[in-house]
């Protein structure tokens, strides 16, 4: 089959193939765990999943951990598999944006380029490059961040207590000593003196230690139409899974972030995305269009952020219902998260 014929074939049958993979639980790919234990963030879901098989010959995917500068020899030694039935390689701690000879960055890049039988799994497929939001993502699939919403059950059909909320530490994009972004510091400045019913934004010092009562307050604040998910130490954070579990609409301020299971989920109907640069410049833009000297630097404008959020109750309810559906189908249990990961990987392997 020529490349042109193959492309025509995929265009014609893709909807049917996608429906088969997503709609039929029997089609969930089988996997073999190559490591006795995996990264602690994944282990529970993989260990007990019904699609796990006992031999490599039975498996559609071979799951292994953890790809970084210190483990390259292990991955270079793996025997070849087919691109259609690749290794699912969990990535943890890979940094290609600040390298030394000890980091083995060139060897890592060579493996990434040469091994088309490696499909990578991470909470953000650009996590290895915090400096470049436009960097090509690793070939692979994005996994749900760890954590679960553990508050009282919430329904999208009930009016929430809040309109928009955020509560978290002032982690200012300083993963491994490299300060990349200042989204949370900007939020702190913008909302320091802002007062509006239904809007609560609270930031603590990055060394703040949470107490049990903080968890109660945090869960209460997730009873909201919108919940901010801003860039912190990295683009991804645990909050995303908790927000989805609470049926709140995520407001993502993290350029370059790859979202979980994008092969299965159209996040445009369930989340709001605000570019970091646009948010950072919103205060100066507001100043230049109003009274005062144009061009002067001003803190980001809280009202600008709120203006980006749909206000129509019917649209909010529809979006929250979609978030609830996503949680129920893909996020609600460890088994569902691994199933969605395997189905996403099956789709990605065809591309």
N, C-alpha and C positions, 0 to 999 in steps of 0.2 A: 504494500500500500504506500503510495507516494505521500509526501508531507501535505500536499494540497488536499488529496482525498481524505487523509486522516483528519485534517481540520474541518472539512465539510461533514465528515461522519460525526465528529464531536459536537458540532453545532446542531445537527439534526437530532441526535439522540440524547444530548445532555440532559434535558428536562426529565426524560424517563429514567436515565441512570441516576440522577440526583434523587428523584423520588424513591427509587428502589433502595438506595443507600440510607436515606433518612427515614422513610416511612415504614420499612420492614425490619423489625428487630432481628430477624433471622440473619440478615445480611451484615450484621456487625462483624467486622474482621476479627480473626483470632490472633492472639499474640503470645509470644514466649518471653518470659523474663530471664534475661541472661545473667542478671545479678541476683544473688540471694536476697538482697534488700536494695531498695532504690533510695533516692533522695527522700528524706523524711516528709517532705511536702506532698509526695505522691504515693507513698508505700501502701497505705490502707486501701485506696481505690484499686490499685493494680493487684494486690495480693489475693483479694477475694472475688475478683471480677469473673463472671461466668464465661467470658470469652478467652480466658487464659487456658493455654494448652501446655502439654508436658514435653513436647519436642519441637525442635526448630523446623522439622519437615512439615509439621502440621500448620505452622504459623504463617499468617500474612505479614506480620510485623515482628521484629525482634527488638525488644525494649531493653535499653541499656543506659547507664548513667556513669559518670557525669562529665560532660565535655568541657574542658578548660585547658589552660596552658600547662597544667601539671599532669594531665592524664593522656596526652596525645599519643604516647607509645601504645597504650592499650587500644586506641581506636585505629591507629595505623596498622595494627596487627590483625584486625578483624578480617576474616575472609569475605570476599565479595558476595553480595546478594543482588538480586535483580532490582532495577529501579521501581518496578511495580510492587515488589514485596521487600521494602527497604528496612533498615534499622531505624527505629524511633530513638533518637539520641537526645537524652535530656541534657540541657545546657545549664550549668550552674557556675557562676564566677568567671565566665569568659570575658576578657576585656581586650579589645583590639584598638582602643582609642588612646591608650597611654601605655606604651610598650617599652620593655627593656629586653636585653638578650635573654634574661632568665624567664621572661614570659613566653618565649617560643611563639611569638605572634606570626612570624612568617610560616612556620610549620603548620600552625592552625589554619591560616589562610589557604595554604596548599591543600590541606585535607578538605576544607570546605569546597574548594573549586574542583578537586579531582574526584571526590567520592559522591557520585550521583546516587549511590545506594544509601546515603545518609539523609534522613529527614529529621529536622531538629524540632525540639519541643521546649518552649520557654514561656514565661508569663508575658514577654514582649520580645518579638523576634528581632528587634533592634537594641536589645538590652546590652549587647556587647559593644555598642558605640553610642555613648551618652552625648558625644559632642556633635553628632550629625543626625538631625531628625529626618533627613532625606536619604540617608544611607540605605542601600538595598537590604531588605530584611533577609534573614537566613531562610533557606527553603525549608518550610515546615509548617507547624500549626501552633497556635497560641492556646495555652491552657488557662483555665480559670485560676485567678490568684487564690491562695489558701484563705481560710476563714469562712464563717457562715454567719448569717443573721440569726441571733439566738434570743430575740425579744418576743413579745406577744405577736401572734399571727396578725397580719395586716391584709386588708382587702382593697383592691383598686376601686371598688364600688362605694366605699365609704369615704367621706370627706376627711382628708388628713388634718392633723393638728397644725402643721406648718406649711408654708409655701416653698421655702428653700432653706437648707441648713448646711452647716459644716462644723465639725468639731474635731480637732486633731493637733498634732505637734507641729512646730515650726521647723520642719525638715526642709531645708532650702536648697535641694538639688545638690547635695554635697556627698554623693556616693563615693566611698574610697578616697576621700580628701579632695575630690575634684568638684568645685562648685560650678554647676551647669546652668541652673535656672533659679528664679526667685519668685515663683508664682505664689507661694504661701506667704512670703513676706509682703508681697503686693496686696494679697487679700487682707492681711492684718491691717495695713495702712488704709486701704479703701473702706473697710467696714468698722474702723476704730470708733468713729462718731456717728455711724449710720444707724438710724432708728426707723423701723418699719414693721408693722404687724405681720407676723408669720415668717419673718426673716431673722435667722440667728446664725452668726458666724463667730466661732470662738477658736482661738489659737493659743497653744501653750508653748512654753520654752521646749526646745528639742530634748532636753534632759528630764522633762516632766515625767514622773512615775504615776501611772494610773492606779486608782484605788477602786475597790468593788463598786462604790457608788457612782464612779465615773462611767462604768459600763451600763448602769441603769439609765443614766442621763443620755448616754450615747444612743442607746436603743430607742429611747423615747423620741430623740431628735430625728430618727429615721422614719418616723411617722410623718412623712413630708411628701409633697408633690415632686420636688427636685432636691437632689443631694449632690453637692460638689465633689468631684473626684479630681483634685489638682495634682500636678507634678510635685513629687516630694523628693526623696533621695534618688529615686529613679522615675521613669515614666509611669510604671505600673505600681499599684499598691493594693494591700489587702482590702481596702475599703470598697473596691468595685464589687466584689462578690457579696459583701454585706449589704450594699445598696440594692443590688438586684434581688437578694433574698427578702428584702423589705418591700418589694414592689414599688420602689421609688425610682424616678427617672434620673439616671446618671448625667451629670453635667461635667463632661470631660475637658479639662484644660491641661493637655499633655501632648504636645505636637509629636508626631511620629509613632505614637503608641499603636501597636497592633492589638486588636480586641479578640477575646476568646471566640473560637469557633466561627470565624467570619465566613467560612465555607458553608455553614448551615444557617447563620443568622444575619438578617439585614438589620444592622443596628441603627440605621437612619430613622426607623419608625419607633425606636425605643430609647434613644439617647439624644442629648444635645452636645454639640462639639463647638468649642470656642478656641480659636487660635491664640497661642500665648502672646505673640507679638501684638495682635489686635487688642487683646486685653491689657497688655502693658502700656499701650499708647492711648487707651481710652480716655484717661484723665486729661492728657494734653489736647486730644481732639475736642473734648467737651469744652475746654478752656478757650481754644482757638475759635470756636463757633459762638461763644458767648462773650460776656463782658470780660475785659482783662487783656493782657498782652498775649498775642499769639506766639507760639513757638516755645513758650516757657514749659519746662518739664513739670508735670503735676502727677501726683499718685493716680493709679488707675481708678476709674470711676465706678462706684458700686451700682449706681443707677443704670449705667451702660450694661453691666452684666445682667441685671434683672430684665432689661429691655429685650435681651436675646431669648428669653424664655416665654414660650406660648402661654397666654393667659386664659384662653377659651376653655371653660370647664369640660366641655365635651372632648376637646383634643387632649387635654391632660388625662382625662379618664381613659381614653383610647390608648394613649402611650403607656400609662401605668398598667393597663390590662395586658398589653404586649409584653412588658417587663415581667409581669406575673407568669405569663405563658412560658417565656424563656426560662425563668427560674424553675418552673415545674417540670419542664421537659429536659433541661440540660444542666441545671446547677444544683438541684435540691438535695441530691445524695452523691456520695463518692462514686457509686456505680454509674449514675447518670453522667457524671463529669467524664469518667473514663470512656464510656460509650460514645459520647459526643466527640471526644478526642480521637478515638479510633475511626469514627465515621468521617470526621474532617480530614484525617490523614488519608483515608481511602480516596476521597475526592481529590486531594492534593496530588496523590500519586499518579493520577490520570493526566495531570497537566504537564 
